[in-house]
């Protein structure tokens, strides 16, 4: 089975960003050619991409991810400071994995979410994409 068939079967889209299934498949094919990818957890508005290889400098890829799926930063990595504050206020423990991702991050830098995205990619080679 073609790795993109699941997206067609689920009708995976980012309609709130004017992305249809064909647009998503086209971007994933570009990443597959550049880095090698596997797909999992495919649904109508989300999926997980696992990269086989990553470039030494992740800046261009992180910017490409943000352009393709702004929620990755706007509702995800770019909200890490809020999540940390909520955990601290409720006296919950910050996991070792999260502590590693945020070590030395300047939360006053408006682009800190891109840095955390890059660190996450290095650590896991996984990317959760969603459009809601």
N, C-alpha and C positions, 0 to 999 in steps of 0.2 A: 504494500500500500504506500502510496505517495505520502510523504510526511506532512503535506499541506492539506490532504483530503479531510482530516478532522476539522480544520477551519471551515472548509466548504460545508461539511455536514452540519456543523454547529451554527453556521452563518456568522462567524466571529466578525465583529465590526466595532468601529469607534465612531458611530453615527454622530455623536455630539462633537466630533472633530472632523466631520465630513470624510471619514475613512470607511470604505466598504471592505468586504472580505478580500477582493482583488488587490486593493491598496496594501492591506496588511501582508498578504502573501508576497507581494512584490518587494516590500521592505525586508521581509524575512529571507527571501531568496538572495538579496544583496548581502545581508549579514552571513548567510550560509556560505556564499562564495568567498567572502573575506575571512571568516573566522571558523566556520563549521559550527552548526547549531543542531540541537535536538529540541523538540517541543513536548511539553506535557501540560496537564491540567487545562486543556483547551476547553473553553466554554464560549458562550455567545458574545461576551465582552471582556474576556481575559484569557491569559495563557502564561506559561512559564517558558522562558527561553534559557537553555543551558549552552554556553559557549564552549567549544572544544579548545580554541586558541584565542588569546587576547593580544592586542598590540602592547608594546612596551609603554607607550604613552596613551592613556585612555581618554584624554581630553576630547578628541574629535568624536569618539564613539559615545561618550557621555552626552555631548551636545546633540548628537544625532538621535540618541534615545529620547532626550528631552523634547526635541522638535517633533518626534514621532508620537510620543506618549507623554504629554506634559504632566499628567497625574502622577507619574513616577516621582517627580520632584515636588510639584505643587501640593499634592495630597499625601506624599510619601516621605522621601528622604529630606525634603525641605521643611518638614514639620517635626523633625527629630527634637529640636529644642523644646517644643511644646510637650512632646511625649516625655522627655526627661523631667521637665517641670512637674507633670502630672504624677509620674512615678515617685518623685521626691516628696511631693505634697501628701501623697497617700502612704508614704513610708514603705514603698515597695522596693525590692532590690532591683538594681540595674544589672542585667546579665553581663557575664564576662565578654560575650560576643559584641554586645552593644558598647560596652566600655572600650573595647578595642577599636570599633568603628569610629568612635567620637574622640579618641585620644588626640589632644592638640587641636581640635577643630575650633575655629573662631566663629562662634554663632552670630557675631555681629557682621560677618561677611555675608552679603546677600547671596552669594553663590556657594555657601557651605553645603547645600544639598547635593550639588554636583560632585563635590569632593567625597562625600559619604557614599554616593552612588559608585564612584570609582573604587573606593576601598571595598565596598560590598562585592563588586565584580571580581576583584582580585581574590577575595576571601572565598567566595562561593562559586564563581563563574555562572551564577544564576541571576535571572532578571524576571521579575514579576511585572507583567504589563496588564493594565486594565484601563478601560475607558468607561466612565459612568456619567 
